[in-house]
Amino acid sequence: MTLELFAVYATLFLLSVGAVFTLVAAIGLVKLNDPMTRLHAPTKAATVGIGAFLLASMSHSFALGQGSFHELLVLAFLFVTAPISANFIAKVNLHKRACDMPDAPKHDEMWSTLDVPESDRKIATEKNGPATG
C-alpha cells in the first residue's frame, strides 16, 4: 500500500466521520426541544464533524504533496471558541429564564465569597502568623 493510497483512504474515512457527526448535530438541532439540550448539538457533534472535515482536507493536501497547516489554525480556533460561545448561550438562557432553573444554593454566607468563618481564621493565624494587608 503506497502512501498516496493510504492518504486517500484516510481522507475518505475522515469525510465519512465528519458527515456522520454533522448529520447528528443537524438532527440534534431539529429534534431536541429545550434550548439547553439543543446547545449540545452544535458544540459537541458539529465541532467533531468540522474537525474531521479539516483533517480530511489536510490529509488530501499532503497526499497531493502540497502540505497545508492552515487547517490546524482553524481547528484550534474552533476548539477554543466553541465552549466559550456555548457558555454565553447558556448564560443567556438562564438569564431569560428560558429553561429549567437549577436549585438555589443552601443559605450559606460563605457560598461563592471570600468570607471565612472565625474558627478558620484562628487556625490560619496560629499556623501562618497574623495576616497583613
N, C-alpha and C positions, 0 to 999 in steps of 0.2 A: 504494500500500500504506500503510495507516494504521499508526500506532504501536501500536495495540491488536492488530492482526493480526500485526504483526511480533513482539510480545511473546508471543502465543500460539504462533507457530512456534518462537520461541526456547525457550519452556517445553517444548514437545513434543520438540525436539531434545535439550535438556538431560536430560529424563526418560529419553529413549531411551539416551543415553550413560551415564547413571547406572545404568540397568537392565543394560546390557551389561557394564559394569565390575563391578557387584555379582555378576552371574552368573559371570563369570570368577573372581572371588575365591572364590565358593562352590565352584565346580568345583575350584579350586586347593586348597582346604582338604580336599576329599574325595580327590582323586586323587594329590596329592604324598605321597610315602612317608616322607621324612625330616623330622624336626621343624624343622631349619634351612631346608630348602627350602620347607616348608609355611608358614614365617614370612612369606614374601614376599606371599602371597595377601592377608591382611588389612591388611598395612602399605602395600602399593602399590596394588593394584587396588581394594580396598574403600575406601580413602581417596579415590581419584579418583572412585569411584562416589558416595559420600556427598557429596563436594564438588559433583558435578554436580546431585544432588538438592537441595542447599541453594541453589545458584544458580538452579535452576528455581523454587524457592519464592520467591526474591527477584524474579525476572522476573515471576512471576504476581502477586505483591503490588503491584509497580509498575504492571502492566497494569490492575489494579483501582483504581489511584490511592491505594493505602494503603501507600506505600513502607515497607520494613522493612529495617533493617540488623542485626537480631539474628542473622541467619544468618551474617553476616561474623564475628561474635564466636565462634560455634560452629565455623565453618570454621577460624579462626585457632587455636582451642584444639585442634581435631582435628589440624591440620598440625604443631602443636608437640609434642603428646603421642604421636602415632603412632610417630615414630622413637625416642623415649625408651622407650616400652613394648617396642618390638621389640628394643632393645638389652638391656633387662633379661631378656626371654625368651631371647635368645641366650646371655646370660651364665649363666642357669640351666641351659640345655642343655649348655654347656661344662663347668660345674662338676659336673653329674651324669654327665658323660661319656656322654651320650645320643646323641652324634653323632661323626662322624669328627673326630679332633683335628688341629689344624694341626701342621706340622712344628715341632720345637723349635728355638729360635734357636741360631745358632752360639755356641760358648763365647766369650764376649767380656765382659770385666769392665766395659766401659763401656755395655753394652746397657741401655737404659732407666734409666740412673743419671746422676748429675751428675759422675761421676768423669772426669777429663780426663787424657790422657797427659802425662807430664812435658815432652815436646818442645813440646806445645801451650801449656803453662803458661809456658815460657820465651819463646815467641813473644808471648804475650799480655802478659807482664811488660815485654818490650822495647818493645812498641807502646804500652801504656797506662800503664806505670809499675807499681809494686808494688801488689798487691791489699790492701785494708784490710778488716777485719771479720772 
